[in-house]
């Protein structure tokens, strides 16, 4: 018996069906990839925000901590230095059974690779000493950061709040005391901005600032 081959119409129908199935599969895979990417971005953002929230809590627990001058034991300096894009401070933390102390010393800044970083150590971390002379660890808090901007609250003579970009320990108006509150803004390279405002231990006698 002579075998009958496929007709042109049958071949065209098969090709059409195969193309339709391919389009459906490709669309499904594309939708799955978009959903996966969306979930991944959301997960990354939640992880990032938790890290930023942790930094904000450290600011809430910021305390005045004094350390003796290396050249004069009768002189003590407050371990705090507040600039527009960099901040050093001491904060309280829960002491742990692993030997972790009750104090933590932090430095916050953005590096040249757009990472918001936190240098930290359990021992005093002194802004007036060279970094390389101090043994510290570093954690990346957030990536793709364009800049971090700090503002420091203070009461003026009219009992109103002024916001300062620098809290200068060399200025006698701010020497040896913490700002009542600190605000910091994290500006990301995609245009997103996250803002935090936290009171410090310096404002325990006041209630005019947001917690």
SENU-457476 format. One record per residue (C-alpha): residue number from 1; x, y, z. Coordinates in nm, 3 decimals. Last residue first. Layout:
residues N
<r><i>NUM</i><u>X</u><v>Y</v><w>Z</w></r>
...
***
This chain:
residues 211
<r><i>211</i><u>0.999</u><v>5.967</v><w>6.850</w></r>
<r><i>210</i><u>0.872</u><v>6.297</v><w>6.712</w></r>
<r><i>209</i><u>0.999</u><v>6.606</v><w>6.888</w></r>
<r><i>208</i><u>0.831</u><v>6.831</v><w>7.142</w></r>
<r><i>207</i><u>0.849</u><v>6.585</v><w>7.431</w></r>
<r><i>206</i><u>1.141</u><v>6.719</v><w>7.631</w></r>
<r><i>205</i><u>1.329</u><v>6.608</v><w>7.944</w></r>
<r><i>204</i><u>1.464</u><v>6.289</v><w>7.784</w></r>
<r><i>203</i><u>1.589</u><v>6.490</v><w>7.487</w></r>
<r><i>202</i><u>1.962</u><v>6.418</v><w>7.508</w></r>
<r><i>201</i><u>1.895</u><v>6.044</v><w>7.509</w></r>
<r><i>200</i><u>1.820</u><v>6.078</v><w>7.137</w></r>
<r><i>199</i><u>1.501</u><v>6.146</v><w>6.941</w></r>
<r><i>198</i><u>1.463</u><v>5.982</v><w>6.603</w></r>
<r><i>197</i><u>1.358</u><v>6.102</v><w>6.260</w></r>
<r><i>196</i><u>1.384</u><v>5.877</v><w>5.955</w></r>
<r><i>195</i><u>1.344</u><v>5.944</v><w>5.583</w></r>
<r><i>194</i><u>1.361</u><v>5.711</v><w>5.280</w></r>
<r><i>193</i><u>1.409</u><v>5.860</v><w>4.933</w></r>
<r><i>192</i><u>1.351</u><v>5.685</v><w>4.598</w></r>
<r><i>191</i><u>1.507</u><v>5.847</v><w>4.291</w></r>
<r><i>190</i><u>1.652</u><v>5.531</v><w>4.133</w></r>
<r><i>189</i><u>2.001</u><v>5.615</v><w>4.268</w></r>
<r><i>188</i><u>1.871</u><v>5.606</v><w>4.624</w></r>
<r><i>187</i><u>1.849</u><v>5.897</v><w>4.868</w></r>
<r><i>186</i><u>1.871</u><v>5.802</v><w>5.235</w></r>
<r><i>185</i><u>1.748</u><v>6.076</v><w>5.468</w></r>
<r><i>184</i><u>1.854</u><v>6.115</v><w>5.828</w></r>
<r><i>183</i><u>1.699</u><v>6.309</v><w>6.111</w></r>
<r><i>182</i><u>1.863</u><v>6.335</v><w>6.452</w></r>
<r><i>181</i><u>1.707</u><v>6.457</v><w>6.774</w></r>
<r><i>180</i><u>1.804</u><v>6.636</v><w>7.097</w></r>
<r><i>179</i><u>2.157</u><v>6.691</v><w>6.961</w></r>
<r><i>178</i><u>2.418</u><v>6.537</v><w>7.189</w></r>
<r><i>177</i><u>2.639</u><v>6.734</v><w>7.425</w></r>
<r><i>176</i><u>3.011</u><v>6.784</v><w>7.481</w></r>
<r><i>175</i><u>3.050</u><v>7.093</v><w>7.261</w></r>
<r><i>174</i><u>2.741</u><v>7.218</v><w>7.081</w></r>
<r><i>173</i><u>2.746</u><v>7.592</v><w>7.159</w></r>
<r><i>172</i><u>3.122</u><v>7.575</v><w>7.227</w></r>
<r><i>171</i><u>3.184</u><v>7.483</v><w>6.862</w></r>
<r><i>170</i><u>3.466</u><v>7.230</v><w>6.831</w></r>
<r><i>169</i><u>3.216</u><v>6.946</v><w>6.879</w></r>
<r><i>168</i><u>3.046</u><v>7.058</v><w>6.558</w></r>
<r><i>167</i><u>2.696</u><v>6.929</v><w>6.492</w></r>
<r><i>166</i><u>2.674</u><v>6.999</v><w>6.119</w></r>
<r><i>165</i><u>2.368</u><v>7.019</v><w>5.892</w></r>
<r><i>164</i><u>2.161</u><v>7.199</v><w>6.156</w></r>
<r><i>163</i><u>1.785</u><v>7.196</v><w>6.205</w></r>
<r><i>162</i><u>1.651</u><v>7.461</v><w>6.442</w></r>
<r><i>161</i><u>1.371</u><v>7.383</v><w>6.685</w></r>
<r><i>160</i><u>1.194</u><v>7.656</v><w>6.877</w></r>
<r><i>159</i><u>1.251</u><v>7.752</v><w>7.239</w></r>
<r><i>158</i><u>1.291</u><v>8.117</v><w>7.134</w></r>
<r><i>157</i><u>1.664</u><v>8.107</v><w>7.213</w></r>
<r><i>156</i><u>1.709</u><v>7.811</v><w>6.977</w></r>
<r><i>155</i><u>1.656</u><v>7.443</v><w>7.058</w></r>
<r><i>154</i><u>1.862</u><v>7.198</v><w>6.855</w></r>
<r><i>153</i><u>1.792</u><v>6.932</v><w>6.595</w></r>
<r><i>152</i><u>2.062</u><v>6.768</v><w>6.384</w></r>
<r><i>151</i><u>2.021</u><v>6.688</v><w>6.014</w></r>
<r><i>150</i><u>2.190</u><v>6.400</v><w>5.831</w></r>
<r><i>149</i><u>2.191</u><v>6.335</v><w>5.456</w></r>
<r><i>148</i><u>2.282</u><v>6.003</v><w>5.297</w></r>
<r><i>147</i><u>2.372</u><v>6.000</v><w>4.930</w></r>
<r><i>146</i><u>2.318</u><v>5.825</v><w>4.596</w></r>
<r><i>145</i><u>2.254</u><v>5.484</v><w>4.750</w></r>
<r><i>144</i><u>2.249</u><v>5.183</v><w>4.517</w></r>
<r><i>143</i><u>2.306</u><v>4.947</v><w>4.810</w></r>
<r><i>142</i><u>2.185</u><v>4.949</v><w>5.170</w></r>
<r><i>141</i><u>2.321</u><v>4.862</v><w>5.516</w></r>
<r><i>140</i><u>2.660</u><v>4.723</v><w>5.411</w></r>
<r><i>139</i><u>2.833</u><v>4.613</v><w>5.731</w></r>
<r><i>138</i><u>3.187</u><v>4.697</v><w>5.841</w></r>
<r><i>137</i><u>3.399</u><v>4.575</v><w>6.132</w></r>
<r><i>136</i><u>3.647</u><v>4.777</v><w>6.339</w></r>
<r><i>135</i><u>4.005</u><v>4.762</v><w>6.467</w></r>
<r><i>134</i><u>4.117</u><v>5.121</v><w>6.509</w></r>
<r><i>133</i><u>4.455</u><v>5.252</v><w>6.387</w></r>
<r><i>132</i><u>4.341</u><v>5.243</v><w>6.025</w></r>
<r><i>131</i><u>4.062</u><v>5.487</v><w>6.104</w></r>
<r><i>130</i><u>4.294</u><v>5.758</v><w>6.233</w></r>
<r><i>129</i><u>4.186</u><v>5.905</v><w>6.566</w></r>
<r><i>128</i><u>3.954</u><v>6.203</v><w>6.619</w></r>
<r><i>127</i><u>3.642</u><v>6.002</v><w>6.530</w></r>
<r><i>126</i><u>3.695</u><v>5.757</v><w>6.818</w></r>
<r><i>125</i><u>3.536</u><v>5.413</v><w>6.812</w></r>
<r><i>124</i><u>3.518</u><v>5.306</v><w>7.178</w></r>
<r><i>123</i><u>3.508</u><v>4.925</v><w>7.205</w></r>
<r><i>122</i><u>3.216</u><v>4.720</v><w>7.075</w></r>
<r><i>121</i><u>3.297</u><v>4.810</v><w>6.714</w></r>
<r><i>120</i><u>3.121</u><v>4.952</v><w>6.412</w></r>
<r><i>119</i><u>3.158</u><v>5.075</v><w>6.055</w></r>
<r><i>118</i><u>2.816</u><v>5.113</v><w>5.896</w></r>
<r><i>117</i><u>2.795</u><v>5.146</v><w>5.520</w></r>
<r><i>116</i><u>2.549</u><v>5.294</v><w>5.273</w></r>
<r><i>115</i><u>2.685</u><v>5.161</v><w>4.945</w></r>
<r><i>114</i><u>2.705</u><v>5.384</v><w>4.638</w></r>
<r><i>113</i><u>3.042</u><v>5.242</v><w>4.520</w></r>
<r><i>112</i><u>3.233</u><v>5.551</v><w>4.636</w></r>
<r><i>111</i><u>3.123</u><v>5.492</v><w>4.996</w></r>
<r><i>110</i><u>2.818</u><v>5.628</v><w>5.179</w></r>
<r><i>109</i><u>2.856</u><v>5.702</v><w>5.552</w></r>
<r><i>108</i><u>2.763</u><v>5.585</v><w>5.903</w></r>
<r><i>107</i><u>3.011</u><v>5.535</v><w>6.191</w></r>
<r><i>106</i><u>2.904</u><v>5.336</v><w>6.494</w></r>
<r><i>105</i><u>3.006</u><v>5.256</v><w>6.853</w></r>
<r><i>104</i><u>2.812</u><v>4.990</v><w>7.042</w></r>
<r><i>103</i><u>2.751</u><v>4.972</v><w>7.416</w></r>
<r><i>102</i><u>2.604</u><v>4.697</v><w>7.637</w></r>
<r><i>101</i><u>2.882</u><v>4.456</v><w>7.553</w></r>
<r><i>100</i><u>2.868</u><v>4.141</v><w>7.344</w></r>
<r><i>99</i><u>3.025</u><v>3.855</v><w>7.540</w></r>
<r><i>98</i><u>2.831</u><v>3.580</v><w>7.369</w></r>
<r><i>97</i><u>2.575</u><v>3.590</v><w>7.651</w></r>
<r><i>96</i><u>2.450</u><v>3.916</v><w>7.510</w></r>
<r><i>95</i><u>2.427</u><v>4.277</v><w>7.625</w></r>
<r><i>94</i><u>2.132</u><v>4.458</v><w>7.470</w></r>
<r><i>93</i><u>2.250</u><v>4.765</v><w>7.286</w></r>
<r><i>92</i><u>2.309</u><v>5.125</v><w>7.379</w></r>
<r><i>91</i><u>2.452</u><v>5.372</v><w>7.132</w></r>
<r><i>90</i><u>2.768</u><v>5.569</v><w>7.068</w></r>
<r><i>89</i><u>2.799</u><v>5.807</v><w>6.774</w></r>
<r><i>88</i><u>2.983</u><v>5.891</v><w>6.452</w></r>
<r><i>87</i><u>2.790</u><v>6.040</v><w>6.158</w></r>
<r><i>86</i><u>2.877</u><v>6.120</v><w>5.798</w></r>
<r><i>85</i><u>2.699</u><v>6.303</v><w>5.516</w></r>
<r><i>84</i><u>2.610</u><v>6.640</v><w>5.671</w></r>
<r><i>83</i><u>2.849</u><v>6.601</v><w>5.963</w></r>
<r><i>82</i><u>2.783</u><v>6.488</v><w>6.318</w></r>
<r><i>81</i><u>3.070</u><v>6.377</v><w>6.538</w></r>
<r><i>80</i><u>3.004</u><v>6.207</v><w>6.870</w></r>
<r><i>79</i><u>3.230</u><v>6.040</v><w>7.124</w></r>
<r><i>78</i><u>3.222</u><v>6.327</v><w>7.374</w></r>
<r><i>77</i><u>3.573</u><v>6.423</v><w>7.480</w></r>
<r><i>76</i><u>3.734</u><v>6.400</v><w>7.822</w></r>
<r><i>75</i><u>4.016</u><v>6.610</v><w>7.967</w></r>
<r><i>74</i><u>4.197</u><v>6.537</v><w>8.294</w></r>
<r><i>73</i><u>4.379</u><v>6.241</v><w>8.141</w></r>
<r><i>72</i><u>4.559</u><v>6.476</v><w>7.900</w></r>
<r><i>71</i><u>4.738</u><v>6.355</v><w>7.587</w></r>
<r><i>70</i><u>4.511</u><v>6.071</v><w>7.480</w></r>
<r><i>69</i><u>4.203</u><v>6.266</v><w>7.588</w></r>
<r><i>68</i><u>3.973</u><v>6.057</v><w>7.803</w></r>
<r><i>67</i><u>3.650</u><v>5.920</v><w>7.649</w></r>
<r><i>66</i><u>3.295</u><v>6.042</v><w>7.701</w></r>
<r><i>65</i><u>2.971</u><v>5.871</v><w>7.599</w></r>
<r><i>64</i><u>2.649</u><v>6.069</v><w>7.551</w></r>
<r><i>63</i><u>2.382</u><v>5.820</v><w>7.443</w></r>
<r><i>62</i><u>2.224</u><v>5.713</v><w>7.114</w></r>
<r><i>61</i><u>1.936</u><v>5.471</v><w>7.174</w></r>
<r><i>60</i><u>1.701</u><v>5.635</v><w>6.922</w></r>
<r><i>59</i><u>1.993</u><v>5.650</v><w>6.680</w></r>
<r><i>58</i><u>2.048</u><v>5.275</v><w>6.720</w></r>
<r><i>57</i><u>1.678</u><v>5.230</v><w>6.651</w></r>
<r><i>56</i><u>1.716</u><v>5.423</v><w>6.326</w></r>
<r><i>55</i><u>2.006</u><v>5.196</v><w>6.229</w></r>
<r><i>54</i><u>1.785</u><v>4.891</v><w>6.288</w></r>
<r><i>53</i><u>1.509</u><v>5.048</v><w>6.080</w></r>
<r><i>52</i><u>1.761</u><v>5.091</v><w>5.797</w></r>
<r><i>51</i><u>1.849</u><v>4.719</v><w>5.815</w></r>
<r><i>50</i><u>1.480</u><v>4.627</v><w>5.818</w></r>
<r><i>49</i><u>1.427</u><v>4.857</v><w>5.521</w></r>
<r><i>48</i><u>1.698</u><v>4.679</v><w>5.322</w></r>
<r><i>47</i><u>1.554</u><v>4.335</v><w>5.393</w></r>
<r><i>46</i><u>1.208</u><v>4.459</v><w>5.294</w></r>
<r><i>45</i><u>1.350</u><v>4.614</v><w>4.977</w></r>
<r><i>44</i><u>1.530</u><v>4.293</v><w>4.883</w></r>
<r><i>43</i><u>1.212</u><v>4.091</v><w>4.938</w></r>
<r><i>42</i><u>1.012</u><v>4.335</v><w>4.725</w></r>
<r><i>41</i><u>1.270</u><v>4.318</v><w>4.448</w></r>
<r><i>40</i><u>1.266</u><v>3.936</v><w>4.459</w></r>
<r><i>39</i><u>0.884</u><v>3.929</v><w>4.456</w></r>
<r><i>38</i><u>0.876</u><v>4.159</v><w>4.152</w></r>
<r><i>37</i><u>1.146</u><v>3.958</v><w>3.976</w></r>
<r><i>36</i><u>0.952</u><v>3.635</v><w>4.037</w></r>
<r><i>35</i><u>0.629</u><v>3.789</v><w>3.911</w></r>
<r><i>34</i><u>0.803</u><v>3.920</v><w>3.598</w></r>
<r><i>33</i><u>0.968</u><v>3.582</v><w>3.541</w></r>
<r><i>32</i><u>0.635</u><v>3.402</v><w>3.581</w></r>
<r><i>31</i><u>0.469</u><v>3.641</v><w>3.335</w></r>
<r><i>30</i><u>0.752</u><v>3.584</v><w>3.085</w></r>
<r><i>29</i><u>0.731</u><v>3.207</v><w>3.130</w></r>
<r><i>28</i><u>0.356</u><v>3.215</v><w>3.073</w></r>
<r><i>27</i><u>0.393</u><v>3.437</v><w>2.767</w></r>
<r><i>26</i><u>0.663</u><v>3.208</v><w>2.624</w></r>
<r><i>25</i><u>0.446</u><v>2.900</v><w>2.683</w></r>
<r><i>24</i><u>0.143</u><v>3.063</v><w>2.520</w></r>
<r><i>23</i><u>0.352</u><v>3.185</v><w>2.225</w></r>
<r><i>22</i><u>0.505</u><v>2.840</v><w>2.178</w></r>
<r><i>21</i><u>0.160</u><v>2.678</v><w>2.187</w></r>
<r><i>20</i><u>0.038</u><v>2.921</v><w>1.922</w></r>
<r><i>19</i><u>0.344</u><v>2.857</v><w>1.705</w></r>
<r><i>18</i><u>0.297</u><v>2.481</v><w>1.733</w></r>
<r><i>17</i><u>-0.069</u><v>2.518</v><w>1.639</w></r>
<r><i>16</i><u>0.022</u><v>2.728</v><w>1.335</w></r>
<r><i>15</i><u>0.294</u><v>2.485</v><w>1.228</w></r>
<r><i>14</i><u>0.053</u><v>2.194</v><w>1.258</w></r>
<r><i>13</i><u>-0.214</u><v>2.380</v><w>1.057</w></r>
<r><i>12</i><u>0.040</u><v>2.469</v><w>0.788</w></r>
<r><i>11</i><u>0.155</u><v>2.106</v><w>0.766</w></r>
<r><i>10</i><u>-0.202</u><v>1.983</v><w>0.741</w></r>
<r><i>9</i><u>-0.278</u><v>2.233</v><w>0.463</w></r>
<r><i>8</i><u>0.032</u><v>2.130</v><w>0.269</w></r>
<r><i>7</i><u>-0.077</u><v>1.769</v><w>0.279</w></r>
<r><i>6</i><u>0.100</u><v>1.518</v><w>0.491</w></r>
<r><i>5</i><u>0.219</u><v>1.202</v><w>0.319</w></r>
<r><i>4</i><u>0.015</u><v>0.897</v><w>0.208</w></r>
<r><i>3</i><u>0.190</u><v>0.564</v><w>0.215</w></r>
<r><i>2</i><u>0.132</u><v>0.341</v><w>-0.092</w></r>
<r><i>1</i><u>0.000</u><v>0.000</v><w>0.000</w></r>
***
